[in-house]
Amino acid sequence: LTPDDWAGAALAAIARGGIDAVAVETVAAELGATKGSFYWHFKNRDALIQAALDKWEQRRTEAVIEEFEREPDPAIRLKKILEAGFESGRADRAEIALLANPEHPAAVRAVRRVAERRITYIAEQLEKLGWDSADALDRAVVMYYVYVGYLQMAHVTPQLINEDSRRRHLELVFDAFAAGDLPARSMPSIRVRSSG
């Protein structure tokens, strides 16, 4: 077994029951290994948790961003980001568990790093679409709020979210936060819609 095998099994345990579910004996049994094998690769349980979190961060953020970078159009790239989040995020039980209750200092740090990286990347796409940096960051933060809320809703009330509604929701989020009219540079950031 490799350290990556152990990290994958620990990540699966997180998906099943959060950080508390990562027990060396349980993970070893699932892998058909011994505790001695574990200590060959890891100093302690915290090191295993860190390896699992690193794997999650790489797989669900860095590798995904790398894939998005192949798309040259920032509008299409942003739509793909939303689509990926809305479609694959709800299936990532580890992410749902980590967002709901990180429970461990390393998990708190990983969740923060992932959120900051994703928000920064979304803001960069919005800037490429013409939003100034402050507006882009605000919009990226709110889009991330929507994503996290969506994950919780998809987990708690899956009957409300089917393929058609997910597609409509995705378009609403994109239209509301990315495709809207760019504010005039001299206008205040809060605009009131006129009735006439």
N, C-alpha and C positions, 0 to 999 in steps of 0.2 A: 504494500500500500504506500501511496505517496502522501505528502502533506495535503495536496489538493483533494485527494479522496476523503481524508478526514475533514477538511474544511467543507466539502460538499455535503457530507453526512451531518455535520453540525448545522449547516444552513437549513437542511431539511428538518432538523429538530426544531430550529427556530420557527420555521413555517408551521410546524404542528402545535407548538406550545410556547413560543417566545423564548427569551434568553434562558429562563429557568429550566427549559426542556433540554438544554445542553448539559448532559452529564457524561463524563468520560466513560463510565461503565456501559451506559446505554448506547452511546455512539460506537464503542468498541464492539458490543454485541451485534449491532446492526451491520457492521462491516465484517463480522466474523473474525475479529482480531482480539488481541489481548491488551491489557493496560500497558504491558511492557512495550508493545509496538507503538502505543500512543507516546510514551515517554522517549522513544527513539526520535520522534519528530517534534514534540512540543514540551516546553518546560512545565506548563500547567494548563488548567482549564481556561484561564484568561487568554493565554496565547492561542488556544484553539478558537475561542470566541472571536478574537481579533482576526484570525485567518478566515473565518466564515464571513465576517463583516467585510473584509477586504475583497473576498470573492463576490459578495453581493454588490458592492460598490463598483467593481470592475465590470461585472456582467450587466448590471442594470443601468449604469450611467456612462462610464467611459467607453465601453464597447458600442453602446447605442449611439452616443454622440459621434464616435468615429464613423459609424454607418451613415448618419445623417449628413456628415460633411461631404459625402459623395454627391449630394444634390446641390447644384449651383444656385438655384433660385431660392432666396430666403423665405418667400411666401410659401412655396411648396414645402420647403424644409420645415417651417413652423407647423404647417398642417400635418406633416408626417410625425412631428414630435407629439402633437396632440393626439393623433390617431394611435400612436404606439402607447402612449400613456393610458388612454381610455380603453384600449383593447387588451394589452398585455399586463398592465398594472393590476387589474382586478384579479388576475390569475396568480399573481405573486404573493402568496400567503406570508412569505418572510417579510416583505415590505409592509404588508398590512399589520403584522405583529409588531414590527419595529416602530412604525409610526404611532400605533396605538399606545405602546408603553415600552420604551427602550430598555428600562430596568437595569442597565449596566453602564458605567461611565464610557466604555469603548463604544457601546451602541449609540449613546447620546451623541458622541463625537461623530460617528459615522453618519447618523441621520442628518446632523447639521451640515456636514461636509457635502453630502449628496444634495440636500436642499439648496445650499448655496451654489453648488456647481450647476445644477439644473436651472435655477433662477437666473444666474449669470448668463448661461448659454441662451436661454429664451430671450433675455434682455438684449443680447447681442444681435439676435435675429430681428427683433423689433427695431433696433437702431438701423439695421440695414434696410428696413422698410421705410425709414424716414422719421421715426419718433426720436425726440431728443433723449439724452441718456437718462434724465430724471423720470420722464414719462415712461420710457421703456422699462426701467426698473420697477416702477409702480405697477405697470401692467403685467410684468412677468411675475411679480409677487402674487397679485390677485389670481392670475392664471394658475399658479401653483396651489393657492388656496382651493380653487375649484377642483384641481386634480386630486388633492388629498380628501376633500369632501366626497368626490365621486368614488374614490376607493372605498370609503366607509359605507356609502350608500349601496354600492354594488355588492358589498359583503353582507350588509344587514337586510337590504330589501332588493334582492336580485330581480324580483318579479317586475319592478318598475323600470328596469333597464334591459331592453332588448336591442337587437341589431339596428332597427330603424330609429329608435329613440336615441341610441348612442350616437348615431350619425348626425341626427338633428342637433343634439346637445353640442357636439363637436363644432358644427357650423356656427351655432350661437356664440360659443366661446371665441372662436376665431373672429367672427364679425364684430363682436363687442369689444375685443381687446387688441386686435391686430389690424383689422381692415377698416376701422373707422376713419373719419376725417382727421387728418393730422391737424393739431391745433396751430393756429397762427402764432408766430413767435411773440407777438405783442399782446395776445389774448391771455386773460387769467386762466389758470388750470381748471377752474370750475366754470362751466358754461351752462346757462339756463336756456332751454329750448323755447323759442318764441311761439305764441299761440296763433300767430297770423302769418 
